Amino acid sequence: MKFLGGVFLLVLLISSCVPANKYNELVEKEKLCSEELNKYKTSALNAQAEAADFKSKHSLLTKQVSQLKSDTTKLGADYRTMYAKYAKLAQINESLETTYNKLRLTGAKESAHLHSDLESKQIELQKKEDALLKLEKELLEKQALLVEREQRVNELETIIREQDEATQLLKSKVANALKGFANKGLKVEEKNGKIYVSLEAKLLFNSGSTSVETEGQEALIDLAKVLETEKDLEIIVEGHTDTDKMAGTKHPKNNWELSVLRSTSVIEIMLANSDINPTQLMAAGRSEFIPVDPNDKAKNRRIEIIISPNLNALYEIIGR
């Protein structure tokens, strides 16, 4: 602006003292100078914009160069690592090629031997597979059998438990029915899943007699009434004597006869006074040969009524 003012002042001074043509020439030059000045200003602004753009590009390129340097460093390290692996693999490959060439040069004989060995191994493998299949089949059969056996064991355990419970309940019934005779030579106990009712001879018989006395009959009738509703029982009536020999010549002539006759007398009373099925009863004589107390003859003279559960259900399961 100062420059334009000076020019304008100069023009005024000249115009006052120079001719018109000179003045016009100066005005034209001033116009040309203004245009050229505007051109330079525009060029300067463009140059500044280009400089800013170049600076931005320079900054971006600087970052890219830095990143490329970092990448190049990493690639260099990766290359060296890869080259080391390659060198090692090349060495291994060379060794394998050497081995392969040696093996190839061994000839058809060794190849045939290897082929024969391979066939032998395949045959052996097939045999082992067959044996394995056979074992697998046997295992499946054993597993099926085990399941079946476990089922049978469970059934047996259930039946045994139920019979155990039934035996204990029956023992309680028998003991309650005969509790009035507890101190008169009668005893009730459970052994091996069976109920033993032991009646000393003094409660039932006079010496050498096979006829049951009145009090003994009452005990037998009470017992029979308890047992008549139990249809799944086996009842054995055993007669036992002491070691004293029979003196008479009439029946019973010996302790065998006496023991058997006494057991049949007991059975007759039980059948006559209850609805017990006769097929559930069995009479047996043991004579003197199973004493309970060798030093007490009175205890050995007795009737034992052995009450056993019917084991047909168990036998059926066991026999399957």
Secondary structure, DSSP 8 states (H G I E B T S, - for coil): -HHHHHHHHHHHHHHHHS-HHHHHHHHHHHHHHHHHHHHHHHHHHHHHHHHHHHHHHHHHHHHHHHHHHHHHHHHHHHHHHHHHHHHHHHHHHHHHHHHHHHHHHT-HHHHHHHHHHHHHHHHHHHHHHHHHHHHHHHHHHHHHHHHHHHHHHHHHHHHHHHHHHHHHHHHHHHHHHTGGGTTTTEEEEEETTEEEEEEEHHHH--TT--S--HHHHHHHHHHHHHHTT-TTEEEEEEEE--S-----SSSS-SHHHHHHHHHHHHHHHHHHTS---GGGEEEEEEETSS-S-TT-HHHHSEEEEEEEE--HHHHHHHH-
